[in-house]
Every structure is written in structure tokens, then in C-alpha cells.
Amino acid sequence: MPSPQPGKFSGFKYNNNGWKYSAATRYALFFLLGLMFYFSMSPDLLPKRYDIKEGALSAKEITAPVQIQDKKATLKAQEEAAESVQPKYQIIPLRAENLITSLLDRIDRLNQDDSISQSDKTAIYREEIPKRASDFILNFVASSRSAGSYSDHLLQEMQTKIKEQTYTIPEETYIKIPRLTSQDIIEMKPVARDIVSKLMNDQIVDADAARAKVAEQVSISSLSQRTAREVVQELARLAITANKFYDEDATKEAEVKARENTPPVYIEQGDVLVAKGEKITPELYKLLDENGLLNNEVNYWPELGLFLLSAILAVGLLMYIRHLDYKGFKYNNAQLLMLLLVFFITIVSLRIIAVLQSDARHFIGYLAPVSVGALLVALLLDVSLAYFCSTLFALIASIVLNVQQNTVFDFNYGFFALVTSYVAVFATHRAGQRSTVLKGGILASLTGALTVFALFLLGNSAWKEMDTLYAVGFALTGGLLTSVLVIGLMPFFETTFGILSALKLVELSNPNHPLLRKLLTETPGTYHHSVMVGNLSEAAAEAIGADGLLCRVGSYYHDIGKTKRPFYFIENQNNMENPHDSIDPSLSKSIIVAHARDGVEMLREYKLPKPIRDIAEQHHGTTFLHYFYHKALRQAEEKGLAPDFTEDDFRYPGPKAQSKEAAVIGIADSVEAAVRSLRSPTVGQVETMIERIIKSRLDDHQFDECDLTLRELDIIAKTLKETVMGIFHSRIEYPEEAKKPKKEEGAAEA
């Protein structure tokens, strides 16, 4: 490995003069890298534009460069869906049997009044009975409108339909009504109510159809007197009305939903928009214009998209290298120029292979030595940077080697490039001699061939034996070609460029680190707590596939802020009074929550990596300080004052955990503190306590911003329980051991 270059690089500032340590040169190199990305992908991503006039004949076939929404067809489909919606009706229960009761009660009272002649009674009934029926409907509408039971449109529709279907009682019925006695009415009332209630239970759109059934119901009733039967029949017909009405609002709402639920109609990528020789109609011209396929109006959106994609790749690499710099890697511009050359060599090799490809010979793409760049970065710069660059190479390969018309990225080539690059880096990152590079290339070659075979089997609908054999053969050859190119290029890079060694994450766990020494000497209780949290969180993180080493190192530093005020934290209060007993709860809260912010500031001062700082800042999230909140409430009650604070005032400022590692450390932190607080913990207590802590944080939405699943939380709970049993084995009372002392005590008492 080349020896490190002299000089110090921190962020973007250098202490040395010259181009190797110039910030301007550094930015210029990344700008050139962005241009390289842009021009390498532009032939594959930028759409073609055509010089076409409206009304002219197309000289060539034009296909959709991407999936395009057909607005006209979509609008037509929406209208058809709205037209297919059936009218919506609503049942309104009118309780017409109450009208019958009201009418018969009025008849009973009036018939008993001997001071009114028969003719006058007939005249009163002729005027009053229809009015009472009309008022019954009006009162129902008024009460429903005031209660908001139905919409105004529906009530108006009801009134209109009932008025259209109003029943007119014959004149002879009014003459017969005054002859009824109280006994007749007593017999008529249940019969009339039963008939009206029974018929109105049906859904009635046409009242006449329901009224036609009244005579049959009367004929089978218990009434025997002819006059009573006739009067009941006519009053029932009057009371019966429609109860199912057209709901205009519901129908319109259903039509709106039908339009909204109609999926857009698309023209798929690669579909023919204009056939060769087809006349360009105004509609076709507008479609081409809207999708940026015409030269008459400049559309820079695709260029902007490619520019942004290239910038994202270049800036992403820049930020990643800056991240490595904060971890201790000191890259100078000569080494960044080497990285630029590595990208150039890889992209050129991809473009050469892409020239040899065609629709019929697409499998030639597997010959591309895409893992050359990843191997050179791993051997000459850094393994973690090599993995990051492997992802970029795979992304570029999936674009450059793509021969499909309907996709921007070809998953097969991207995945193949990613697998072979990762395997090559893993197999050779500790290479001590050139033969190891050859062995790594062979391993990548075999893995790539297996990957290609698997991908062809997955696409069995278009599987061809000869294509598969060719693809596997090219993949094997490409792996060997990678080894040859790397072995040939290594001497050039080794003699031309210098590289720096990387500081591993494990170095931060060295007890001689200044911050860990400070933690041990000034807050031994917190140090012991942090070590315990590291053991717990590492086991839990590895159980769910998270970064266990990051959790362990992050745990060592997560409470470093407590060194500013050590005696305000219970683990450091040995043989002394708790200072929180004599200060205001709000001040206690401020001291407690400040340790996260203080820790981040100390970690930033010592230039620890951002993931470690994030853990220190996020391990408490926005959790609630119950003890100090309730203490403040109690003090306010004792003073007879209304609380001028809320629960939010007694929460950590956050942010909530943004990663699985931060969330796991937060859980382990609470679990360790809780177990330490138990004097004689039992297995059941430990298990219940862990579940309660996790459930409490879950209910408090502390995991909303990280990607922990409920299944992973169950695994964390189980792993923490097992680890706690191992760490605190001597303190935990197991069920089998708990029974033995009881027997001995019983024997002693006997």
C-alpha cells in the first residue's frame, strides 16, 4: 500500500499549498466527475426530438419515450364511469301509522259532540282530514331539516313526490265518517295502524301500487261493520305515501367517486405514437408537444433530470468521501484524481461493451468488466468507499447496458454488476499479493455466472437455452478480464498516486480514547452503565441484522454529556444526597435533557463520526420525564396554583431515533437502568419490564421515524432478556432457585 501523503486534510480546508490540497481543485474534480456521469448516460436517457409540422406526414415512426397519460382517453373513461352510476335512492321512514291514530282520535272527539250536525261534521272532515295529512308531511320536513337528518334536496324531492301522489278521499266517505261510534273507532284503530305500518315497511316509490293492497288487507281484518271497513280503507290509502326517494346529492357524489376511482389511461413506453407516413393531426401534434418530442419548442426538463441525476451521483460521492474524512481518512486531490480516472476507465469499458450490444445480442453486456473500478478502489483507497462506488457502478451499468425500450434501468445488468463488484471487493480487500487478485476475480466470475443463470431462470417466459449459455460464458469471461485489467493497472496507480490508511470504527472503542478516559475517571457509574448498554445493544442489533459494532461503540459515547454534571445522574451518586431533591423540577428536567445536547457538542468537538453523534442525540428521542412532571404537579397542587406547564415541557427535545441502531440503544439504555434499579429481580420481572419499556416507547411513537418492525421489536425483547440473564445472572432470582429457600424456611419453621 502506498504511504500516506504529508499534510492534514480536514473537511475542505488544507494546511498545505499546491493543487493537491486546493479546495478549488477538489470541487473541479467532482464537477468533472458529474460531467462524466452526464455524458456517459445522455445517449440512453435523453429523449429524441422530431422536427414535425401540424398537418404534415411523419417521415418516421415515433414511439413513446416514457409512459404517457392519455388525457383524452382518461376523460372519456371517467365520463363513462360516471354515466354507469345507478341513481341513488334513500328510504325515509315517515311513521304514517301515527297520522292514522291522529285522524281517528279527531273523528272520535268530533263525533261525540252532539251540538254539531251531521252535515257540519261532514264539511269539517272534508276540509280537515286532507289538511291534517298535509300538515303531517310539513311537520316531518321541518323537524328533519332542523335536526339535519336529511339534505334539503332530498326533503324537497320527498315533498314533490308525495304531493304528486296525493290521495283524494271520495265524497261518500266523508258522509259516512260522522256515523261512526266510539266503539267502532276503538275497533278500527289497531286495524288501520297495522295495515299502514305493514304496507309502509316496504320500499315504496309508487304510492298507488301500495294503496292497491289496502282493500285486501281490510278484507282479511277483524272488522265486520261495512262502514268501518270502508272508512279504514280510505284513511289508510290517504296515510300511505312513497318512502323511497331519489337522492340527488348521493347520486352526484357517487358519480364524482366513480370519476376519481377511474384509473388513468396510459400510453406505455415503446408504444407507437405516430406511424411512419401518418398525418400529424392537431391532437397528435398536441400530444407530441406536451411530452417534449418536438423541436419547435425547447424542452429542457429531460436535460435537467439527467443533470440532477448526475449531480446527485457526484455530490453523493463527495459527501461520502467527506464522511470518510471525518472518520479519519485524509484524501488529497491526487488521490481524488485517481478516483476520477478509475470511474473514467470503468465507464469507458461499459460504453465499449454497449457498442457491441444489440437486441439480439443483449447478453454481451455480461462481458463488461464492471467490477474493475470497485476492485481498484478497494485495493488502492478504502473498502467502504469501494462498496459505495460499487453501487454507483451498478447504477450506471443498469443504464448504459440497458437495451429494453420500456425501462430506464435494466435490473439484470445492475444486479449482476452489484453482485460481482461486492464479491470482488470482499474477496480481495486484504490482498497481499497479485495472485489474490486473480483468485478474487475467479470467485467474482463464478458468482456472476451463477447470478446470470438465476436471473435467466426467473425470466423463464423468455428463456432460451443458447442465450443462457452465452450469457453465462460472457459472465465467466468478464470476471477473468476484470482480474487481468486490475493486475495490469495496479502498478500504474501504485506508482503514480498516494493513499491514506483508514481509521476503523473499532478504534473508537479503545479505552484510551480521550472521551472514554474522561468518562471512566469522572463518571465511573455512567461508564459502567455505557459498557452494559453496549453489551445489550450489540446483541439486540445483531439479532435483527443491524450494525452491532456501531451499537456497541455508540453506546460507549451515548451518555458522554453526563460528564458535564455527573452528580445529577443517579448512577454516579454514591453515598451522597440526590441534588434533585432540593431544586425545582423544571431545572432538574433541563439538567437531565441537556446531557444529550452536551454529548453531541463534545463528540463534534472531538470529531467523532456523525452516526455516533446521532446516537447520542437520538437515544432518548422525545420521551417523557414522568418523575419530574408529576413532582412539578404535586408541588403546584400543594401551593394551590394551576400548572403553567404541560407534558410537552417535560420531554426530551429529540429528534426521535432515525436509525435502528439509535432505537436499539435507546431501548437497551432504559432496560439496563431499570434492571439496575431492581434489588432482587426475577425472570418474570425482567421479562415484563422489557416488554413494558418497548411497548411504552412504541405507544409514545418513538419508533415512527426509523424502520423498526413489530417483528424486530419482538426479537429485540427476546434477545435483551437472554442477554440480561447472562450479564446479571448472579442477581436474578430464577424460579427453580426461588422455590428452594421457601422449602428451607418452611423446614426451619417446622
Secondary structure as GFF3:
##gff-version 3
##sequence-region A 1 750
A	DSSP	beta_strand	9	10	.	.	.	ID=ss1
A	DSSP	beta_strand	13	14	.	.	.	ID=ss2
A	DSSP	three_ten_helix	19	21	.	.	.	ID=ss3
A	DSSP	alpha_helix	23	45	.	.	.	ID=ss4
A	DSSP	beta_strand	62	63	.	.	.	ID=ss5
A	DSSP	beta_strand	68	69	.	.	.	ID=ss6
A	DSSP	alpha_helix	71	83	.	.	.	ID=ss7
A	DSSP	beta_strand	89	91	.	.	.	ID=ss8
A	DSSP	alpha_helix	97	111	.	.	.	ID=ss9
A	DSSP	alpha_helix	118	147	.	.	.	ID=ss10
A	DSSP	alpha_helix	152	164	.	.	.	ID=ss11
A	DSSP	alpha_helix	171	176	.	.	.	ID=ss12
A	DSSP	three_ten_helix	177	179	.	.	.	ID=ss13
A	DSSP	alpha_helix	182	200	.	.	.	ID=ss14
A	DSSP	alpha_helix	207	211	.	.	.	ID=ss15
A	DSSP	alpha_helix	214	219	.	.	.	ID=ss16
A	DSSP	alpha_helix	226	239	.	.	.	ID=ss17
A	DSSP	beta_strand	244	246	.	.	.	ID=ss18
A	DSSP	alpha_helix	248	261	.	.	.	ID=ss19
A	DSSP	beta_strand	266	267	.	.	.	ID=ss20
A	DSSP	beta_strand	272	274	.	.	.	ID=ss21
A	DSSP	alpha_helix	282	290	.	.	.	ID=ss22
A	DSSP	alpha_helix	301	327	.	.	.	ID=ss23
A	DSSP	alpha_helix	333	356	.	.	.	ID=ss24
A	DSSP	three_ten_helix	362	367	.	.	.	ID=ss25
A	DSSP	alpha_helix	371	380	.	.	.	ID=ss26
A	DSSP	alpha_helix	383	400	.	.	.	ID=ss27
A	DSSP	alpha_helix	411	428	.	.	.	ID=ss28
A	DSSP	alpha_helix	434	458	.	.	.	ID=ss29
A	DSSP	three_ten_helix	460	462	.	.	.	ID=ss30
A	DSSP	alpha_helix	465	496	.	.	.	ID=ss31
A	DSSP	three_ten_helix	505	509	.	.	.	ID=ss32
A	DSSP	alpha_helix	514	522	.	.	.	ID=ss33
A	DSSP	alpha_helix	524	543	.	.	.	ID=ss34
A	DSSP	alpha_helix	548	557	.	.	.	ID=ss35
A	DSSP	three_ten_helix	560	564	.	.	.	ID=ss36
A	DSSP	three_ten_helix	566	568	.	.	.	ID=ss37
A	DSSP	three_ten_helix	570	572	.	.	.	ID=ss38
A	DSSP	three_ten_helix	579	582	.	.	.	ID=ss39
A	DSSP	alpha_helix	585	605	.	.	.	ID=ss40
A	DSSP	alpha_helix	610	618	.	.	.	ID=ss41
A	DSSP	alpha_helix	626	639	.	.	.	ID=ss42
A	DSSP	three_ten_helix	647	650	.	.	.	ID=ss43
A	DSSP	alpha_helix	660	677	.	.	.	ID=ss44
A	DSSP	alpha_helix	683	699	.	.	.	ID=ss45
A	DSSP	alpha_helix	710	727	.	.	.	ID=ss46
A	DSSP	alpha_helix	735	749	.	.	.	ID=ss47
###
